[in-house]
Amino acid sequence: MKLAGMASNRGRNLMNIADRAPGGAEFAVVLTNDADAPVLEAAAERGIPTEVVEHDADESRESHEERVLDALSEYDFDLVTLDGYMRVLSETFLDETPTALNVHPSLLPNFTGANAHEQVLDAGVKVTGCTVHVLDESVDGGPIVTQEPIPVFEGDDEDSLKERVLYEGEFTAYPRVIEWFAEDRVTIDWDAGTVSVEGDEGGDFPARRIVSDDLASSLRYGENPHQNAALYTDTTVSEASVVHADQLNEGAKALSYNNYNDADGALNLIKEFEEPAAAVIKHTNPAGCATADSVADAYEKALSTDPMSAFGGIVALNRECDAATAEQIIDSFKEVVVAPGYTDAALDVLFEKENLRVLDVNENFEVTDSLTEKPLVGGRLVQERDTQHLSVDDLEVVTEREPTDEQIESLLFAWHTLKHVKSNGILFADGTETVGIGMGQVSRVDAVRLAAMKADEHAEGKDAEGAVMASDAFFPFPDGIEEAADAGIEAVIQPGGSKNDESVIEAADEHDMAMVFTGQRSFRHD
């Protein structure tokens, strides 16, 4: 798509569009009515042809517009884009050109005219923004194509607001509209005075996202002391959350960026289980996890998986914390404990540790916040949360040996825990407690070796002999099965789907292992 740009000053929106080329659009020409306009130099630096058609003092509007049309007639273009072009165009111009667009620095129809930011501040509104609209003969009228909201903060003046609206609003909205036109998605209904855009729809993954979070607190620092950080909150979430948790020992130091990240991971893990469960998290990976008849027993089993790695970790429970569990928690250094309630006796014990942060979350463990996202430079990835929860009916036995009922229970526990282990992830479990965890390896067989080493060298009072193994993705080769067999593994749960599944199954049969396929993967990369 070819564009004709028109600006009276710097034309920063036009140059942003030129640099980004939304939908492959490019400028055929940029025209100004001011020979001293900075946009001329900016366009020339980008190799864009320019035209100057100044308005003579005694010249009529129609005469000037005819000269503008004459200058533009040398160029082929599909769309006219205005950016601070300080003249109202009449039908003399509009009837002879393709669709013309303009961007205005407010949420029209409010605050029209040249002093929109001054009007916004005088009115005391808390949200302003910008509007891209189709041009007609009115001042800042014409059908609206898109808008972008921008907050107004205490202390804003016209300059600060102008810059925020430009960089955060106009630089987003105008290229979006150009891309829509380039893709032929826009329909203008002049009779109704409306614009419709094909595909500009809502849903879980809407065509446009507007996220509004409130600053909850400034953090001491980010992942590292040289990084500044802050915590933002979404107050619409009702699910149990460390962001909304009460810190019961108010005298303790505030949570850090890493504390929040790890505590969130720990809480999400223990939400997997109906039975009393405990998990210890370090750097967002489980050091251990278990379910049992009581949270005290579950914590003891979780901790014994890797007490060395659990030092300085985060503890999460899915039941009220009692004194017996609290006594175990303070027996070694922990940063944070998260639970849906505490007995008075438990709090007396936990408060003995001055800087152990005690977080009280609500009991709503049902997933209500259905999406998760990861910021990228220049954008963000958004996906559904991994809420898969398997049962025995979801498993396909692929080996000669079938797993026992006890092994099925252990395999399912291992699979649901493994969802929270960074890939490539391998998890050894005995009953409903972890034995060894191999996380974050670039080679799957190395993850098996790491889990085996952890079970052999770090676990206390248990090992991998007779345990089961979970793998978050298929085994590309039999070597992972061979390593597991050497460690004493007797049953395996994995997605399947490798072109070498047959040889992997043969290896399991040779070692008299039971193996089940889930048919679905369980990667975690954050």
Secondary structure, DSSP 8 states (H G I E B T S, - for coil): -EEEEEESS--HHHHHHHHH-GGG-EEEEEEES-TT-THHHHHHHTT--EEE----TT--HHHHHHHHHHHHTTS--SEEEEES--S---HHHHTTSS-EEEEESS-TTSS-STTHHHHHHHHT-SEEEEEEEE--SSSS-S-EEEEEEEE--TT--HHHHHHHIIIIIIHHHHHHHHHHHHTT-EEEETTTTEEEETT---SSS-SS-----EEEEE-S-SSSTTS--EEEE-TT--S--SSS-EES-TTS----HHHHHHHHHHHHHHTT-SS-EEEEEETTEEEEEEE-SSHHHHHHHHHHH-HHHHTTEEEEESS-B-HHHHHHHTTS-EEEEEES-B-HHHHHHHTTSTT-EEEE--S--S----EEEEEETTEEEEEE-------GGG-EE-SSB---HHHHHHHHHHHHHHTTS-SS-EEEEETTEEEEEE-S-SSHHHHHHHHHHIIIII-SS--STT-EEEESS--SSTHHHHHHHHHT--EEEE----TTHHHHHHHHHHTT-EEEE-SS------
